[in-house]
Amino acid sequence: MSRSALPAPAQKEFDHAWMPSSPCGEGCVPRDLVTVRHVVVVARVMVALLAFSLLPVLILVGVVSPRARRTVTGFGSRMLLFAVGIRLSVNDLRSDREKSRTDDGALVVAGHVSWTDVLVLTALRPATFVARGDLIDWPILGLLARSMKVLPIHRRNLRSLPDTVEQVAQRLRSGGTVVVFPEGTTWCGRAYGSFKPAMFQAAVDTETWVQPLRLRYIDSDRILTTATCFVGDETIGTSIGRVFRLKGIVAHVELAAPEPPGNDRRDLARRCEASARAGEGHDRAVHAVMNADALAISEVPVDF
């Protein structure tokens, strides 16, 4: 679960010792970016504005028909992905039997790199996202969050966590699909944090299968890139501006076999993390600037 479904810059000071954090910062963003021409950027912005114009329609059809809302949401997300120049590539590794285990809803978990993760996963399968509590107050993206009916989580207030877990459980009981980013914050895509077990309790309580995803961003040279990451002190405006200029980015998603809920959220979190990280290398050497305190806290095995 993320610091937000559509993340904000990492905090330098921690509200409590269990606050999820990441050492990633501006040093993780590559300097030699391959970008598109100015006229392409303008065209992308126009398409994005068109996609956002569908939000009132999304809200209206959501009242009339949840199924229609999912269709419009998926279409809008694909438009926004097209607008920012990110192509979606999906590799489904599941058998037909494994796919059937998540047909009636699932808890979906993945590593967290950027606000673009939400567009990618919504284009793949419209779902409810767990998001930071103040997300709805953000300009533009807050409107999108409200239309998607996100479940807020207030990480500064640990006492509110059980309520959020129960809300996730209620969505799962009703057959819904809920997406969480269990690292609790964004990382650059070449280094990553551990999956926190708290939200997995909702799957255990409702006996819901969990769908791990492997999400990577590949550049025009077919190499893993950190160009889309949203970390450190960067503002959302700066991140959006950079992503709109990128050329040849592909969001590669792999759907691994779903994991049974079992009876232990910590064991479930470990199994899902191993599945979501299969084949990845943990490369912290890519960080030009490291926050030693943040790194130390991020490695503490907390139950959050």
N, C-alpha and C positions, 0 to 999 in steps of 0.2 A: 504494500500500500504506500502511496506516495505522500510526500510533503504536500502534494496536491495532485489532482488528476491533471490539471493544467498548471505546472509548477511555477513557483516564484523563486527568486534568488535565495541561496542558502543563507541562514543566519550565522553571523560571526559569534554572537553570544548565545548561550544556550539557556533556555528557560528552566530546564531541569536536566539531571544527568542522563535521562533516558531519551532526550530529544534526538530524533534521527538526524544525522549530519553526514556530510561528505567532504573529503579533502579536495574535490575537483574545483577548479577555478579557471580564470581566463587563460592560464598557461596550457589548458587542455585543448583549446580551440586552435586548429591549424591556421597558420599565417598565409600559406599559399593556396587560397581558395580558388577553385575554378568557378567563374560566375558567368551569368548570361548578360546580354546587352540591356541597356536601359529600356528600350521599347518593349522587351519581353517582360521586364519587371512591371511596367505600367499595365500591360495586358493581364498579368497575373493578379494584380490588385483589383482590376475591374471584375474578373471572374470571382474573386473572393467576395467582393461587395454583392455580386449577384447571389452567391451562395448564402450570405447572411440575410439577404432580403427574403429568403425562404423561412426564416425563423418564425414570423407570425403565422405562416401556414402550418409549420410544425406544431406550434402551440395549439392551434385550432383543431387540427386533425387528431392531436393527442387526446383531446377531450372527447371527440366522437369515436375514435377507434385506435386503441393501442397498437394494433397490427399496422395500420396505415402510418402511424407515427414512426414506427421502426423503419418502414420503407422510406419515408421522407428523410429521416435522420441518416440512414445509410447513403442515400443519394447525395444529401448535402455534404456529408463527410468526404465522399469521393470527389465532389466538386472542389472542396477546399484543398484536398491533397493535390489535385490537378493544378489548382491555383498556385500553390507554393512549389510546384515542380517536383513533387515526390511521387515516384511510381511504386505501386504496391506489388510485391512478389510473394506468393503464398506457397509453402510446401507442406502439405498435409500428410504427416507420417502415420496417421491413425488407420486402423482397419475399420471396416464397416461396423463391426460390433463395438469397437471403442468409440466411434462417433456417436452411436446410439445412446451411450451413457450420459451424454450432455445435451441431448435433443430437448429435454424438458427443463432446461436451466442448468447453470453451473456457476461455480466460483472460478473466475479466470484470473490467473496471476502471471506477472511478467516483470522483468527488470525495467527500470525507469530511467530514460535518458532526457526526454524533452516534452514540451507541451504538444509536440507533433505526435507523440505516442497515442494520445487520445483520438486524434483524427484517423490514425492507422487502424486502431483496434475497433473504432466505431464503423469504419468502412468495411471491416472484416465481419463484424457481428454487432449490431446495435445493442447496447447494454446500459445498465446503471453503473456509474463510476463513484467511487468513494473519493471525496475531494476535500481540500482544506476549507475550513469554515468560512473564511472571508472571500472565497473565490467569487461568490455572487456579486460582490461589490466591485469587481474588476471591470474596466471599460471593455466593451465588445465581447470579450471572452466570458465575462460574467453573464451576459445575456444568453450566450450559448449554453453555459452551465445550467442556468435556470430552466431553459427549454428541455435540457436532457434530464432534469429532475435528479441532480446529483445528491448523494448522501454526504452531508458535511461531517468532517472530523476536526475537533479542536485539540491539537496535540499539546497545547500549553496547559490544558486541563485534563489530567489523567483520569479524573473522576468521571468524565463524560465518555470514556472509551467503552465501557460495558454497554452503554446505550447505543453507540454506533454499531457495535458487534450485533446487538439484538435487531437493529434496523436491517442490517445485512441479512441476518437469519430470516427475518420476515419476508424479504424479497425472494430469498431462495425457496422458502416454503411455498410461496405463491407461484413457483415455476419460473421465476425471473433469472436473468443472468447478471451477475455483478462482477465488475472488474476492480481489482485492487493491485497496488504496486507495493509489495511487502517490504521492500528496502526502506520505505518511509521517506525517501528523498531521491533527488536525481543524481546520477553519476554520469561520467562522460561517455561511457560506452566501451571503453577499453579496461576500465577498472570498475569494480562494483562492490556493493555491500551485501550483507547477509539478509535473508528473509526473516522478518520478525513474525512471531507466531500468532499474535493476537487475533487477527481477522480470520485465521484458519479455524478458530473456534466455532464460527458461524457454520462452516461446512460440517464440522464434527457434530454439532447440535442438530442439524437438519439432515444428516446422512447424505450430503450432497457431494457428488464427485467434483474434483478440482481439475481444471484444465490449465496446465503450464504452457506458456508460450515462450519461444525464443525470438526476440526482436533485435535486429541489427540494422544499421544504416550503412549502405555501401556507396562509394563514390563512383565517378565515371570510369575510373581505372579498376573497378571491381575490388576495391580494397576497403576494409573496415574504416569508417571515418567518424570523427568526433565533431564534424562541422555543424551538426544539428543539435548538439547538446545545449542544455540550458542550466548553467551551474554558476556558482560563485556569486559575485555582486552584479552580474549582468541584469539589465532591466528587460522586461518583457518586450518593450518596443525595439530595443537593440537586437534581441534574439529574432524577433519576427522579421526585422529588416534584413538581417543576414540570411535567414532561411529563404526569403523571397528571391534573393540574388543567386542562390546556389544552382549549379548545373549538374545534371546527371545523377541525382540522388535516388537510390532505391531503398525502400523499407522492406527488408526481407524478414518474413514471419514464418516460423516453423511451428506446427501444431504437434506436440508430443502426445504420447498416450496419456489419457486422463488418470489421475491418481485417486484411489479409493480414500474416503475420509478417515477411516480408522477411528481410534478412540483417544488419540494424543495429538494435540495441535502442534506440539514441538516436532514430533516425528513427521507429521504431515508437512510442516514447513521445510524440514530438511530434505524430504523426498522431492518436493516440488522445486526447491532451489537446485538440487542436483540435476533434475530434468531440464529446467530452464537454462542451466549453464553448461549443458553437455557440449563439448567441443570448443568451449571458450577458453582463452588464456587470460589470466588475471595480471594485467600489465600496469603496475603503478609507476613505472619509470616514465610514462608519458606525461606525468604531472611536472610542469616546469616550476610551479609554486605549490608547496604542500603546507597545509595547516596542521601542524603536529597534534595540537589539542583535538581538533575535529577528527583526525584519523584515529586517535586513541579511543575516543568515545564511540566512534562508529564500530569499533571492533569489540566492544563490551557485549557479551551475550545476554541481552536484556529481553524480557518478556513483554514486548510492546507491539 
